[in-house]
Structures are given as C-alpha cells and as structure tokens.
Amino acid sequence: MADEKSNPVSAVLVDQKTIYSEYLERDVVIDVYLPAAVGQSDQVSLLLINDGQDLPKMPFDEMLDELLGQGKIDPVICVGIHCGPVRKMEYGTAYSADFKGRGAKAGLYTKFIFDELLPFIRKTYNIPSFRDKSFAGFSLGALSAMDIVWNHASEFTRVGLFSASLWWRRKSYEDGYDDEQDRLMHLQVRKGVFHPWLRFFIECGAHDEEADRNKNGIIDSIDDALDLIIELKAKGYTDEHIKYLQLEEGMHDVATWSKAMPAFLKWGWGKS
C-alpha cells in the first residue's frame, strides 16, 4: 500500500475486507479500490482482478488515482482478490483440470465469484447493479479470469490477460500432447460461440519465458497468445474486439504488468 504522506491518493479509497468462502473453505482477502467520486451507482463499472495481492507492488492505487484524478478514465471499482494457499488448484479452467490435476477447484472458485463475492460487493457498497463488469489477472490468474468470462459471457464485457498461462493443457508432452487438441482454453474457445459484446486485452512480454516447444523461434507464451487470438477470430472477433500488447523488454513479473496496466485501464474505461 502506498505511503499516504509521500504518495497521497485523493481520487481513490482503498478498503480491505475479508470474506469467508464456504466453497473454498477459507478466508479470502480482497482490496477494494473505490473512486472517491462515483455519482449514480449504476454508472460505475466493476473490475475484478485475480492475484490482487500483487497490486500494491505496482502500486495500483497511485496508478488508478492518477487516471481517475486527471479524468482520463470513467469511474471503475477495482477489486483485487488475493490468491489462497492452493492457488494452482483454485485457478485454472473449470472445464477440466490440467494433466497434473491442477485447477481441480476452479469450478468452486467460479462459484465463489458469483455466489459469494459479487453479492458481498453489492451489499457492502450498496451498489445493486454495475454499468458493466470485467475480469483481469496475471499468469495463472489471467487464465482463470479468461475461463470465467468466456463461460459466463452474459455477465461480463471485458477480460484482461497479463502473461496468461494459456499453455494449460490436458496432456503432458510425453503423453502425445497436441497444440490443436490439448490446450484447455483454446479448446473451449473453439467449442464456444461468438458473443459480440466481449472485448479482450492480451499482454505478453518478449521475455516472459524461454521455452519454445515447437522450435519456431517464438517463445511459447507468445505463441499461445497469438493462437488464442486466431481461435477468437475464427469465432468472429476482430481487431475491434481484441487488443494485443507485446512488451519487447517485458518479463513474467509485476514490474512488467505494472507497465501494461495503465494501457489496459485506458483501453477499457478511457474517456474519448
């Protein structure tokens, strides 16, 4: 959290809450970033962010405060959801666990979002409805955000993927893994339908990783992201729906995601 004496924030209030989740059988910590001036409650947007424990390292409050304070973005309540001790089980794809059984609680995490978190936010902050809802995340948290948005498209308008773990697969390389059939998020998109209101922000760093499974000179994280875009376009999405940001010096870390975050916020909620 920013030091208020050296880095005062005036357009954003940060409120930390703890929710006990019956589904996850644990306490879930959330940081709620509230615009100081909202106006009518149904005119404020909601952005959920997985791995919310990383936001203070950016620092997200100062970033949001500057954009809101300068009138560069519309009001948006941001909720940073801290991950739990079994992050690799709760994040993932509800459609299927990966080849190691990781993501087995992704369905329960989805239930937490809809049945526990959203009602808690509406009640606590007296906001019966939002202008729109979006979801974002980092790495495995980004995969989780994409999975939830794609499978509940009627609830969301945008998803933000920062270094998303799109390699998530149902077969190991040793067991006959195939790009076309075994990446779980790509498979869901291929089997899904076109929702014209959905928009996608996809960030990758050129140094996200070093792995290059098909030896084409492009790291897997970029290959996986570009392949996801191909799948989305095959459904009917266009460049109007998809923003791809590749940071040439970018790595798989908070410092990189903090550089991309203002672009994401202006892309999603920027004032024309």
C-alpha positions as CSV (number, residue, x, y, z in Angstrom):
1,M,0.0,0.0,0.0
2,A,1.3,3.5,-0.8
3,D,2.6,5.7,2.0
4,E,0.0,8.4,2.2
5,K,2.5,11.0,3.4
6,S,4.8,10.7,0.4
7,N,2.3,9.5,-2.2
8,P,-1.1,10.9,-1.3
9,V,-4.0,9.5,-3.3
10,S,-7.2,11.5,-3.4
11,A,-9.3,10.1,-6.2
12,V,-9.2,6.5,-4.8
13,L,-10.1,5.0,-1.4
14,V,-8.6,1.5,-0.6
15,D,-10.7,-0.7,1.6
16,Q,-9.5,-4.2,2.6
17,K,-12.1,-6.8,3.5
18,T,-12.0,-10.5,4.4
19,I,-14.8,-12.9,3.2
20,Y,-15.1,-16.4,4.4
21,S,-15.9,-18.6,1.4
22,E,-18.0,-21.8,2.1
23,Y,-17.0,-23.1,-1.4
24,L,-13.2,-22.6,-0.9
25,E,-13.3,-23.3,2.9
26,R,-11.0,-20.4,3.6
27,D,-10.9,-16.7,4.2
28,V,-10.5,-14.6,1.1
29,V,-8.9,-11.2,1.4
30,I,-9.9,-8.5,-1.1
31,D,-8.7,-5.0,-1.7
32,V,-11.4,-2.7,-3.0
33,Y,-10.3,0.4,-4.9
34,L,-13.1,2.8,-4.7
35,P,-13.4,6.0,-6.8
36,A,-13.9,8.9,-4.4
37,A,-16.5,10.5,-6.8
38,V,-18.9,8.0,-8.3
39,G,-22.2,9.7,-8.9
40,Q,-25.0,7.3,-9.7
41,S,-24.1,3.8,-8.6
42,D,-25.4,2.2,-11.8
43,Q,-22.9,4.3,-13.8
44,V,-19.8,2.8,-12.1
45,S,-18.1,-0.2,-13.7
46,L,-16.6,-3.2,-11.8
47,L,-13.2,-4.8,-12.5
48,L,-12.3,-8.0,-10.7
49,I,-8.6,-8.8,-10.6
50,N,-7.1,-12.2,-9.7
51,D,-3.8,-12.2,-7.7
52,G,-4.8,-8.9,-6.1
53,Q,-2.0,-9.3,-3.6
54,D,0.3,-8.1,-6.4
55,L,-1.5,-4.8,-7.0
56,P,0.1,-2.9,-4.1
57,K,3.6,-3.7,-5.6
58,M,2.8,-1.7,-8.7
59,P,1.5,0.5,-6.9
60,F,-2.0,0.2,-8.4
61,D,-3.7,2.7,-6.1
62,E,-1.4,5.5,-7.4
63,M,-1.9,4.4,-11.0
64,L,-5.7,4.4,-10.7
65,D,-5.7,7.6,-8.7
66,E,-3.8,9.5,-11.4
67,L,-6.1,8.2,-14.2
68,L,-9.2,9.0,-12.3
69,G,-7.9,12.3,-10.9
70,Q,-7.0,13.5,-14.3
71,G,-10.3,12.4,-15.8
72,K,-8.7,10.0,-18.2
73,I,-11.0,7.1,-17.3
74,D,-14.6,6.6,-16.3
75,P,-15.3,5.5,-12.7
76,V,-14.4,1.9,-12.1
77,I,-14.4,0.0,-8.8
78,C,-11.5,-2.4,-8.8
79,V,-11.4,-5.5,-6.6
80,G,-8.1,-7.2,-6.1
81,I,-8.8,-10.8,-5.0
82,H,-5.8,-12.2,-3.1
83,C,-4.9,-15.8,-4.0
84,G,-5.1,-18.6,-1.4
85,P,-2.5,-21.2,-0.4
86,V,-3.7,-23.6,-3.1
87,R,-3.6,-21.1,-6.0
88,K,-2.8,-23.8,-8.6
89,M,-5.9,-25.7,-7.6
90,E,-8.3,-22.7,-7.5
91,Y,-7.1,-21.0,-10.7
92,G,-7.2,-22.8,-14.0
93,T,-10.2,-23.9,-16.1
94,A,-13.4,-25.2,-14.6
95,Y,-13.9,-27.2,-17.9
96,S,-11.1,-29.6,-16.9
97,A,-8.2,-29.9,-14.6
98,D,-4.8,-29.9,-16.3
99,F,-2.7,-33.1,-16.9
100,K,-1.4,-32.9,-13.3
101,G,-4.8,-32.5,-11.8
102,R,-4.2,-28.8,-11.1
103,G,-7.2,-26.5,-11.3
104,A,-9.5,-29.1,-9.7
105,K,-11.1,-26.3,-7.6
106,A,-11.6,-23.9,-10.5
107,G,-15.3,-24.6,-10.5
108,L,-15.6,-23.9,-6.8
109,Y,-13.6,-20.6,-7.4
110,T,-16.2,-19.7,-10.1
111,K,-19.0,-20.3,-7.6
112,F,-17.2,-18.1,-5.0
113,I,-17.1,-15.3,-7.5
114,F,-20.8,-15.4,-8.4
115,D,-22.4,-16.7,-5.2
116,E,-20.3,-15.1,-2.6
117,L,-18.0,-12.3,-3.8
118,L,-20.4,-10.3,-6.1
119,P,-23.3,-10.3,-3.6
120,F,-20.8,-9.2,-0.9
121,I,-19.6,-6.3,-3.0
122,R,-23.2,-5.2,-3.9
123,K,-24.3,-5.4,-0.3
124,T,-21.3,-3.9,1.3
125,Y,-21.0,-0.9,-1.0
126,N,-24.8,-0.6,-1.7
127,I,-24.5,-1.0,-5.4
128,P,-27.3,-3.1,-6.7
129,S,-26.0,-3.1,-10.3
130,F,-23.0,-2.0,-12.2
131,R,-22.7,-0.3,-15.6
132,D,-20.6,-3.4,-16.7
133,K,-18.3,-6.0,-15.2
134,S,-14.8,-7.1,-16.3
135,F,-12.2,-9.5,-15.1
136,A,-8.4,-9.5,-15.3
137,G,-5.5,-11.4,-13.9
138,F,-1.8,-12.2,-14.1
139,S,-0.3,-15.5,-15.3
140,L,-2.4,-18.4,-14.0
141,G,-4.8,-15.8,-12.5
142,A,-5.3,-14.5,-16.1
143,L,-6.2,-17.9,-17.3
144,S,-8.8,-18.1,-14.5
145,A,-10.2,-14.7,-15.5
146,M,-10.5,-15.8,-19.2
147,D,-12.1,-19.0,-18.2
148,I,-14.7,-17.3,-16.0
149,V,-15.5,-14.6,-18.6
150,W,-15.7,-17.0,-21.5
151,N,-18.1,-19.3,-19.8
152,H,-20.2,-16.5,-18.3
153,A,-20.2,-14.1,-21.1
154,S,-23.6,-12.6,-20.3
155,E,-22.0,-11.3,-17.0
156,F,-19.0,-9.5,-18.5
157,T,-17.9,-7.1,-21.2
158,R,-14.0,-7.3,-21.0
159,V,-11.2,-9.5,-19.9
160,G,-7.6,-8.5,-19.3
161,L,-4.9,-11.1,-19.7
162,F,-1.4,-10.3,-18.5
163,S,1.2,-13.1,-19.3
164,A,-1.7,-15.6,-19.2
165,S,-0.9,-19.3,-18.6
166,L,-2.5,-20.3,-21.9
167,W,-0.3,-23.3,-22.1
168,W,-2.6,-25.0,-19.6
169,R,-3.1,-28.4,-21.1
170,R,-4.8,-31.7,-20.5
171,K,-1.9,-33.9,-21.8
172,S,1.8,-33.9,-21.0
173,Y,4.3,-33.6,-23.8
174,E,5.3,-37.2,-23.0
175,D,1.7,-38.5,-23.5
176,G,1.2,-37.2,-27.0
177,Y,0.4,-33.6,-26.4
178,D,-1.0,-31.8,-29.4
179,D,-1.3,-28.0,-29.8
180,E,-4.6,-28.2,-31.5
181,Q,-6.4,-30.5,-29.1
182,D,-4.9,-30.2,-25.7
183,R,-4.6,-26.5,-24.7
184,L,-7.7,-26.2,-22.5
185,M,-8.6,-22.5,-23.1
186,H,-8.1,-22.7,-26.8
187,L,-10.3,-25.8,-26.9
188,Q,-13.1,-24.0,-25.0
189,V,-13.0,-21.0,-27.4
190,R,-13.1,-23.4,-30.4
191,K,-16.2,-25.1,-28.9
192,G,-17.8,-21.9,-27.8
193,V,-19.9,-19.3,-29.5
194,F,-19.5,-15.7,-30.6
195,H,-20.5,-13.0,-28.0
196,P,-20.2,-9.7,-29.9
197,W,-20.0,-7.5,-26.8
198,L,-16.9,-9.2,-25.3
199,R,-13.5,-7.5,-25.7
200,F,-10.1,-8.9,-24.9
201,F,-6.9,-7.2,-23.8
202,I,-3.9,-9.6,-24.1
203,E,-0.4,-8.7,-22.9
204,C,2.8,-10.7,-23.4
205,G,6.4,-9.9,-22.6
206,A,9.0,-10.9,-25.1
207,H,11.0,-12.4,-22.2
208,D,8.0,-14.0,-20.4
209,E,9.9,-17.3,-20.6
210,E,12.5,-19.1,-22.7
211,A,10.6,-22.3,-23.6
212,D,9.9,-22.9,-27.3
213,R,8.3,-26.3,-27.6
214,N,7.8,-26.2,-31.4
215,K,11.2,-24.7,-32.1
216,N,9.9,-21.9,-34.3
217,G,11.9,-19.1,-32.6
218,I,8.9,-17.7,-30.7
219,I,8.5,-18.3,-27.0
220,D,5.5,-20.4,-26.0
221,S,3.7,-17.7,-24.1
222,I,3.6,-15.5,-27.3
223,D,2.7,-18.5,-29.5
224,D,-0.1,-19.4,-27.1
225,A,-1.5,-15.9,-27.0
226,L,-1.4,-15.4,-30.8
227,D,-3.0,-18.8,-31.2
228,L,-5.8,-17.8,-28.8
229,I,-6.3,-14.7,-31.0
230,I,-6.6,-16.9,-34.1
231,E,-9.2,-19.0,-32.3
232,L,-11.1,-15.9,-31.3
233,K,-11.1,-14.5,-34.8
234,A,-12.3,-17.8,-36.1
235,K,-15.3,-17.3,-33.9
236,G,-16.0,-13.8,-35.4
237,Y,-14.0,-11.5,-33.2
238,T,-12.0,-8.8,-35.0
239,D,-9.3,-6.3,-34.1
240,E,-12.1,-4.1,-32.8
241,H,-12.6,-6.7,-30.1
242,I,-9.0,-7.6,-29.4
243,K,-6.1,-5.5,-28.2
244,Y,-2.7,-7.3,-28.2
245,L,0.2,-5.7,-26.4
246,Q,3.7,-7.2,-26.7
247,L,6.3,-5.5,-24.5
248,E,9.7,-6.1,-26.0
249,E,11.5,-5.8,-22.7
250,G,8.7,-7.4,-20.8
251,M,9.2,-10.3,-18.4
252,H,6.9,-12.5,-16.3
253,D,6.8,-10.2,-13.3
254,V,4.8,-7.4,-11.6
255,A,7.1,-4.7,-12.9
256,T,6.1,-5.6,-16.5
257,W,2.4,-5.9,-15.7
258,S,2.6,-2.5,-14.0
259,K,3.8,-1.0,-17.3
260,A,0.9,-2.6,-19.1
261,M,-1.8,-1.8,-16.6
262,P,-2.4,1.9,-17.5
263,A,-2.8,0.9,-21.1
264,F,-5.4,-1.7,-20.1
265,L,-7.3,0.8,-17.9
266,K,-7.4,3.4,-20.7
267,W,-8.3,0.8,-23.3
268,G,-11.2,-0.4,-21.2
269,W,-12.5,2.7,-19.5
270,G,-10.8,5.6,-21.2
271,K,-12.8,8.8,-21.9
272,S,-12.9,9.6,-25.6
